[in-house]
């Protein structure tokens, strides 16, 4: 038989279980009421298909293909970076690369691959713009350098890391096109000073206007917040690469 003390403990245990059951039931009822209220609010906003019953943002995996494009702006901006676009060629490359060489870090490969792709696309756009103006990349570098003021022939070559012979050929072409002028350096009988002509400045301005518009169009699919976030990450990437400059022969 159970002692009086044992009966007392059993009664306490029974009461505790009873109170716990009541508490759990109350929590369930409160939760149900909360969910009903959440559903009503979401239905009123027309956002039920995008937001969970407890109000958390949907993720890419929660949304049917293509539905991310229909998200309200606030919801779309809150998705993790890159989650509002589908797979690209880089994803296929990364999957193949890590399958062939397991030592490859997929995140590093993704960054390197996409930076390379962006560089190739932007460079191609710049080349198209330059060709429309009868210029090459090397010509643009000279015009940009001279936009800061006249410079000595040898100084331009040193700043642009090319030989004086290469620079002479480049300046011959630009002078023939009427974009630059060469003058004797009054402080150096053998020296030559180079400066932009009015036509050279106008050509440079046309290039900047055309290319700036083209680049805005190329990035039109990104919000201002996306661009600012990406710019910050790229700044960090450049800083990281410069800190490891010993790994790259210059």
ZICORMO-V677085 format. One record per residue. RES is the residue in one small letter. PHI is phi as a letter, one per 30 degrees, with the letter a starting at -180 (NA if undefined). OMEGA is omega in radians with two decimals (999 if undefined). Layout:
res=RES phi=PHI omega=OMEGA
res=RES phi=PHI omega=OMEGA
This chain:
res=x phi=NA omega=3.14
res=x phi=d omega=3.11
res=x phi=d omega=3.11
res=x phi=e omega=-3.14
res=x phi=d omega=3.12
res=x phi=d omega=3.10
res=x phi=d omega=-3.14
res=x phi=d omega=3.12
res=x phi=d omega=3.12
res=x phi=d omega=3.13
res=x phi=d omega=3.11
res=x phi=d omega=3.13
res=x phi=d omega=3.14
res=x phi=d omega=-3.14
res=x phi=d omega=3.12
res=x phi=d omega=3.11
res=x phi=d omega=3.14
res=x phi=d omega=3.14
res=x phi=d omega=3.13
res=x phi=d omega=3.12
res=x phi=d omega=3.12
res=x phi=d omega=-3.13
res=x phi=d omega=3.12
res=x phi=d omega=3.13
res=x phi=d omega=3.12
res=x phi=d omega=3.11
res=x phi=d omega=3.13
res=x phi=d omega=3.12
res=x phi=d omega=3.12
res=x phi=d omega=3.13
res=x phi=d omega=3.13
res=x phi=d omega=3.12
res=x phi=d omega=3.12
res=x phi=d omega=3.14
res=x phi=d omega=3.11
res=x phi=d omega=3.11
res=x phi=d omega=3.13
res=x phi=d omega=3.12
res=x phi=d omega=-3.13
res=x phi=d omega=3.14
res=x phi=d omega=-3.11
res=x phi=d omega=3.09
res=x phi=d omega=3.13
res=x phi=d omega=-3.14
res=x phi=d omega=-3.11
res=x phi=i omega=-3.06
res=x phi=c omega=-3.04
res=x phi=e omega=-3.07
res=x phi=d omega=-3.10
res=x phi=c omega=-2.99
res=x phi=b omega=3.13
res=x phi=d omega=-3.06
res=x phi=d omega=3.13
res=x phi=c omega=2.99
res=x phi=i omega=3.13
res=x phi=d omega=3.14
res=x phi=d omega=3.05
res=x phi=d omega=3.06
res=x phi=c omega=-3.12
res=x phi=e omega=-3.10
res=x phi=d omega=-3.13
res=x phi=d omega=-3.02
res=x phi=c omega=3.06
res=x phi=d omega=3.12
res=x phi=e omega=3.09
res=x phi=i omega=-3.09
res=x phi=d omega=-3.13
res=x phi=d omega=3.13
res=x phi=d omega=-3.10
res=x phi=c omega=3.14
res=x phi=d omega=2.98
res=x phi=e omega=-3.06
res=x phi=e omega=-3.13
res=x phi=d omega=-3.14
res=x phi=d omega=-3.10
res=x phi=d omega=-3.11
res=x phi=d omega=-3.11
res=x phi=d omega=3.06
res=x phi=d omega=3.10
res=x phi=e omega=-3.12
res=x phi=e omega=3.12
res=x phi=i omega=-3.09
res=x phi=d omega=3.13
res=x phi=c omega=3.06
res=x phi=b omega=-3.14
res=x phi=d omega=3.13
res=x phi=d omega=3.12
res=x phi=b omega=-3.12
res=x phi=d omega=3.13
res=x phi=d omega=3.11
res=x phi=d omega=3.10
res=x phi=d omega=3.13
res=x phi=d omega=-3.11
res=x phi=d omega=3.13
res=x phi=d omega=3.12
res=x phi=d omega=-3.06
res=x phi=d omega=-3.09
res=x phi=d omega=3.05
res=x phi=d omega=3.13
res=x phi=d omega=-3.09
res=x phi=b omega=-3.07
res=x phi=e omega=-3.14
res=x phi=d omega=-3.14
res=x phi=d omega=3.05
res=x phi=d omega=-3.06
res=x phi=d omega=-3.14
res=x phi=d omega=3.10
res=x phi=d omega=-3.13
res=x phi=d omega=3.13
res=x phi=d omega=-3.14
res=x phi=d omega=-3.10
res=x phi=d omega=-3.11
res=x phi=d omega=-3.09
res=x phi=d omega=3.07
res=x phi=d omega=3.11
res=x phi=d omega=3.13
res=x phi=d omega=3.12
res=x phi=d omega=3.14
res=x phi=e omega=-3.12
res=x phi=d omega=-3.10
res=x phi=d omega=-3.13
res=x phi=d omega=3.12
res=x phi=d omega=3.13
res=x phi=d omega=3.11
res=x phi=d omega=3.13
res=x phi=d omega=3.11
res=x phi=d omega=3.12
res=x phi=e omega=-3.14
res=x phi=d omega=3.14
res=x phi=d omega=-3.13
res=x phi=d omega=3.12
res=x phi=d omega=3.13
res=x phi=c omega=3.13
res=x phi=i omega=-3.11
res=x phi=c omega=3.01
res=x phi=b omega=-3.13
res=x phi=e omega=-3.13
res=x phi=d omega=3.11
res=x phi=d omega=-3.13
res=x phi=d omega=3.14
res=x phi=d omega=3.12
res=x phi=d omega=-3.13
res=x phi=d omega=3.13
res=x phi=d omega=3.14
res=x phi=d omega=-3.11
res=x phi=d omega=3.11
res=x phi=d omega=3.11
res=x phi=d omega=-3.13
res=x phi=k omega=-3.13
res=x phi=d omega=-3.12
res=x phi=b omega=3.08
res=x phi=d omega=3.12
res=x phi=e omega=-3.09
res=x phi=d omega=3.14
res=x phi=d omega=3.10
res=x phi=d omega=-3.14
res=x phi=d omega=3.14
res=x phi=d omega=-3.12
res=x phi=d omega=-3.10
res=x phi=c omega=3.05
res=x phi=h omega=3.06
res=x phi=b omega=3.13
res=x phi=d omega=3.11
res=x phi=d omega=3.10
res=x phi=d omega=3.10
res=x phi=d omega=3.14
res=x phi=d omega=3.11
res=x phi=e omega=3.12
res=x phi=d omega=-3.12
res=x phi=d omega=3.14
res=x phi=d omega=3.07
res=x phi=e omega=-3.13
res=x phi=d omega=-3.10
res=x phi=d omega=3.12
res=x phi=d omega=3.11
res=x phi=d omega=3.12
res=x phi=d omega=3.10
res=x phi=i omega=-3.08
res=x phi=c omega=3.09
res=x phi=b omega=3.06
res=x phi=b omega=3.08
res=x phi=c omega=3.14
res=x phi=b omega=3.06
res=x phi=d omega=3.10
res=x phi=d omega=-3.10
res=x phi=d omega=-3.12
res=x phi=c omega=-3.11
res=x phi=a omega=-3.05
res=x phi=d omega=3.14
res=x phi=c omega=-3.08
res=x phi=d omega=3.12
res=x phi=b omega=3.06
res=x phi=c omega=-3.10
res=x phi=b omega=3.08
res=x phi=b omega=3.11
res=x phi=d omega=2.96
res=x phi=d omega=3.07
res=x phi=d omega=3.12
res=x phi=d omega=3.10
res=x phi=d omega=3.11
res=x phi=d omega=3.14
res=x phi=d omega=3.11
res=x phi=d omega=3.11
res=x phi=d omega=3.12
res=x phi=d omega=3.12
res=x phi=d omega=3.12
res=x phi=d omega=-3.12
res=x phi=e omega=-3.11
res=x phi=d omega=-3.12
res=x phi=d omega=-3.07
res=x phi=d omega=3.11
res=x phi=d omega=3.11
res=x phi=d omega=-3.14
res=x phi=d omega=-3.13
res=x phi=d omega=3.05
res=x phi=d omega=3.13
res=x phi=d omega=-3.14
res=x phi=d omega=-3.12
res=x phi=c omega=-3.08
res=x phi=d omega=3.13
res=x phi=d omega=-3.14
res=x phi=c omega=3.08
res=x phi=d omega=3.10
res=x phi=d omega=3.12
res=x phi=d omega=3.09
res=x phi=e omega=-3.08
res=x phi=d omega=-3.14
res=x phi=d omega=3.11
res=x phi=d omega=3.13
res=x phi=d omega=3.13
res=x phi=d omega=3.11
res=x phi=d omega=3.13
res=x phi=d omega=3.11
res=x phi=d omega=3.06
res=x phi=d omega=3.11
res=x phi=d omega=3.11
res=x phi=d omega=3.13
res=x phi=d omega=3.12
res=x phi=d omega=3.12
res=x phi=d omega=-3.14
res=x phi=d omega=3.13
res=x phi=d omega=3.11
res=x phi=d omega=3.12
res=x phi=c omega=-3.04
res=x phi=d omega=3.13
res=x phi=d omega=-3.13
res=x phi=d omega=-3.07
res=x phi=b omega=3.09
res=x phi=d omega=-3.12
res=x phi=c omega=999
